[in-house]
């Protein structure tokens, strides 16, 4: 519109408290909570492993979890309201895995310096528009295929978990199928409750070690060294941008949201810069947990799924408030329950990704290359298969669809 700035347009679309109350739904709130449970139910073990390798003190570990939780919650909450879309923010899982493998070579203050460096680089990359411009050039079919490849193993793990613990997962699957037929909007809610009841009946729930206490963040002055910047900072920047932000924006695009990527990445980078002083290795656009909140299971109306983003953000803030002790609440859930509920919650997103990947006949082979490369789990130079699936799909698309120069 002439005479109206983009900033004004964004603010005019932001959800008010009245909108939030009107659009609130149980299914969206539960989707947001499930996203947080999935975030801590398995990947949290990587943080504890990295902390053990780096010989962090309990206070440093608590501060780390406080920082990534508060950052994910605050950023996701604000961005979901501003853009009226389920913008899910999470901490970098591949980044934590990178730290678990290579943190021991660097003192804690030098690692903090590397975190600051990576966060500033991400902020610049998002603020300059380079990230958004790059994503706009990637065919939608390739992005959708990458998403489907990421989600594929989660769908398979539902049945792997059923083989390991049939008495737990089978009732959940039966409940899910029944509810999808009679009351699809609350299928995941009912399935989660069925899983908790089954787990309790089987004696698989143990909350005896869960203790709640307020977290106390610990400020650390960074120390910059060339070795840590190259050995930790640069790889952390790369895996966060390629393995998290690119896939996270792909989830939003596949779900039909046109939220600009650059501002989202810049916001996560800016907040990561501040939180790095408290031990955060970085927050970013989520992929797997975002798919839980952007799919039809969260709400039948895409315009009302932002409530899931708000609920997810609030849940992260609660976890951050109580720090590492509350993580025990999530880790106390049996692995089979987490695998089953996350996989079933992602069925809709997986189906949507496969459908969009194969919708364009001219790009089906490129999408297939992307899907298979992503599923393969191949890792090169420490960069995961999602990125290489994206690269392979773009190259295949170029080879198959690029115009040939006329014969001379």
N, C-alpha and C positions, 0 to 999 in steps of 0.2 A: 504494500500500500504506500502511495506517495506521502511523504511528510511524516511517516511513522518509522522509527528506528527499529532494527531487529531486537534490541534489548527491550524496547517497549512492547513489542509483539510477544516476546517470551513471557514477560511479566503479566501480560493480559491473559495468557493461557494458564498461568499458575493456579493451582487448586487452593481454594480458601478453606477455612475450617468448616464452613457451612457445606461446601461441596464434599469434604471428607466425611462428614456425618451422614450426608445423603447417600454417598456411594459406598459406605462401609458394608462389608459382607463377611460372613464367617469363613467362606471358602478362601477369600483373598488373604485374610488374617492368618489362617492356618498355613496357606502356601508360604507366606513370609516367615513364619516360625519354622516350618520344615526346612526352608532354605538355610536358616541359621543352624539347625540341628545337623544337617548334612555337612555344613562348613566345619563344624567342630567334632562331629562324630568319628571321622577318620583322619582327615588332614591335620588335625591338631597334634596327632602323634609325631608328625614331621617337625613341628615346632619344639616339642619336648626333646626330640632326638638332636636337633640342632643346638638347643640350649645345653644339653649334656655334653656334646662334642666341644662346645666353646667354653664349657665350665662356667656358665653364668650362675650368679647367685640367685636364690629364690626371689629376691626383690627385683633383680634385673629381668627375670622371666615374667614376673607379675606385671612389671611395667611394660614389657613387650606386648603381652596379651591385652593389657589395658589400651595401649596405643592403637593396635590394629583393630580392636573391637570398637573403640570410640570413633576412630576415623571412618571405618566402614559404615557404622550406624549414622553418624552425623552427615556424612557426604551423601549416602543413599537416601536418607530421609529428605534432605533439602532438595536434591536433584529430582527426586520422584515428584515432589510437590511443585517445583518450578516448571518442569517439563511435562507434568501430568502423564507420566509414563513410568512403568516399573523399572526404574534404574537401580539395579542391584550392584552394590559395591562390596568387594571382599578383599582379603589379604592374598598376596601372591603365593599360591601353593608351589609352583615350580621355583619361585624365588626362595621359599623356605627349604625346598629340597637342595637347591644350590648351596645354601648356607650349611646344611647338614653335611654336605660333602666337602666343603672347602673353607669353612670358617676358622678352623683350628690354626691356620697359618698366620692369622692376624689378631692383634690385641683388640679388645672390645672398643676402645675409643677410635681406632682406625676403621673398624667395621662401621661404626656410626658415621664416620666421614664418608665412607663409600655409599651408605644409605642416602645421605644428603645429596651427594653427587648424582646418583641415579634418579632421585626425585626431581631435582632441578632440571635434568635432561628431559625427563618425561613432561614436565610442565612446559618447557620451551617447545618441544615437539608438538604438543597439543595446542598451545596458544598461537603458534605460527600458522596453523591450518594444514601443515604437512600430513598429519595423520588422517584428517578428514578427506583431503584431496586424494590420498592413496586409496582409501577404502571405497570412494565413489567410483574408482576405475576398475574395481574387481567385479566381474559378472555376478549377479544375484544367485544364479544356479550354483556357482562354485562356492560361494559363502554358505548357502543352504546345505550343500553336500559336506562341507567341513563341519558344520554344526551336527549333521546327522552322524558323521563319523565319530565325533566326540561323544555323543549320547549313546552310541550303539552298545558300548560295553556296559553301560548302566542298565539298559534294557535286558541284556543277556544275564547280568548278575542277579536279576530277580529270580530266574530259574536255577542259577547256580546256588543261590542261597536256599531255594526250596529243596534242592538235593541235599544240602548240608543239614538244614533244620526244617524238615517238612511240616512238623506239627506247629511251627510258628508261622511260616510263610504261606502255606496252603490256605489257612483261613483268611489271611489277608488278601490273597488273590481272588478267592471266592467272593469275599465281600466287595472287592473292587468291581468285579464283573457284574455282580448283582446290582450294585448302586449305579453303575454306568447305564444300566437299563432302566431303572426305576426313578433315580434321582441323581443324575450325572454331576450336577453342580457340587454336591457334597460327597462325591465318591472318595476323594483323598482324605477328607476329614474322617469319614466312617472307617476307612481302611486303617488309618493311624490308630484310631481308638481300638479297632479289632486287634491290631498288632500289640498294643499295650496290654490288653486283656489277656491275650494268648501268652505273652511273655511273662506276665505275672503268674498265670496259672502254671506255667512250666518252671517257675522259679528262676527266671533269667534276669530279673531286675534286682540290682543291688545298689542302693543309694546310701549305704552305711558310712561310706568314706566321704560323702559330700558335706562340705562345710562352707557356709557363706560368710565372707568378710569383705569389707570395703577395700578396694585396691588403692595403693599409694604409688602413683607414677614417680619414676626416678629420672631426673634430668642428668644427661651426660654430655660433656663438652666434646665435640668431635675433634679428631686429629687426622689430618689429611696426609696420606703417603701414596706415592706413585704405585707401589705394589698393590695396595688395597684397592685403589681406584681402578686399576686394570684387572686385577684378579677377582674382585667382588663387584665393584660399581658398574663396569661395562657389561659383564654377563647379566647382572641383575636388571639393568635397563633393557637389554635385548629380550630376555625371557618374559619380562613383564609386558613389553609392547607387543611381542609376537604371540606369546602363549596365553596372554590374558586379555589385553585391551582389544586386539584385533578380533579374537573369538567372541569377546563380550559384546562388541558392537555388532558382530555378525548375528548373535542371538536376537538383539533388538531389531535388526533389519529383517531377519527371517520372520519375526512375529508381526511385522508390518509397521514398526515404529520408525519414524524418520528423524528422530532426535539427533542433532548434530554431534559428530564424534569428537571433534576438536575441543569444544568447551568441556565435555565430560572428562576427557583425558587430562586437560589442563587443571581441572578442579581436583582430581585425584592426586595429581602430581604436586600441586601447591600445598594441599593438606598433608601429603606424605612428607614434604620438606620440613614442616613444623614438627610432625610427630616422630621424625627420625631421631630427634634429640632425646626422645624417650624410649628408643629401642625399636621403633617400627621399621621393618625392612621395606614397607611399601604397601599401599592399597591401590586397587585398580578395578576396572569393570569386571564383573563376574561373568562366567560363562555357564557352568553347570547349574549353579543355584539360580542364576537369572532365568534359565529355561523353565525352572519350576514356577517362577512367578509371572512369566510372560505367556504361558500356555493357557488353553481354555479351561484347565482344571482350576486355575486361580479365579476366573470369572468368565462368564460367557460373553460379556461385553468388553472388548479390548480397551475402551475408554475408561473403564473402571478398575483395571488391573493395577493402576498406580497405587491402590490401597495396599497391595501386597508389598510393594517397595517401601511404603511407609511403615508397615508392620515389621518388615525385616529390619529396617533401620532402628526402630524402637527396641526390638529384641537384642540387636547388637549392642545398643547402649546399655541395656540391663546387664549383659554379659561383661561389658567393659567396666561397669560400676563395681562389680564384685570380683573382677579379675580372674586369675587362674583357678581359684577354688570352685567357681561355678561351672568351669569347663568339665569338671567331674560329673556334673548332672547329665551332660551329653554323652560323655564317654562311658557312663554306666549303662546306656542302652545297648542291647545285644547287637553285634554286627549284622546279623541276619535281618533284624528289623530295619536298621538304617539302610541296608542294601535294597530291601524290598520296597520300602516307602519312597526312597529317592528314585528308584527305577520306574515304579508305577506312576509317580508324579511327573515323570519325564516322557511318558508314552505319547502324550499329545504333541509335545514339542518334536519328538523324534519323527512321528508321523508327518507333521507339517514340514520338517526339513527334507524328508525323503520325497514328499510330493512336489515341493518347489524345486528340488534338485533335478527332477526328471520331467518337469513341466515343459521346458524349452527343448524341443527335439534337436535343434542344432547344437545344443551344448550338453547333451546327455553324456557323451563320452568323456568330456572334460570333467563333468560332475562326478562320473564314476571313478576317474583317476583320483580326484580329490578325496572322495569317500574312502577308497581302498588304501590310499597312502595314509590318511588320518587314522584309520582302524589299525593299520599295521603296527603302530607304536614305534616306528623308526625314529631314532634320535641322532642327529649329526651336529657336531660342535656344541653339544649340550643343549641344542634347541629341539623342542619336541615335535611330534608328528603332525600336530595341528598346523603349525607354520609351514612345514614341508608339503602338507596336503594342499594348502593354499597356493604355494609356489608352483607345485606340480600341476594343479588345476589351471592356473593362469597360463602357464607355458603350453599346456595341452590345448587350451582354448585358442590361444594365439596361433598355434600350428594348424589347427583344424578350421579356423574361421577367418584368418587373415587373408586379405585379398591378394591374389597373385598378380604380379606385374604382367602386363600384356606382352606376349611374345614379340620380339623385335623382328 
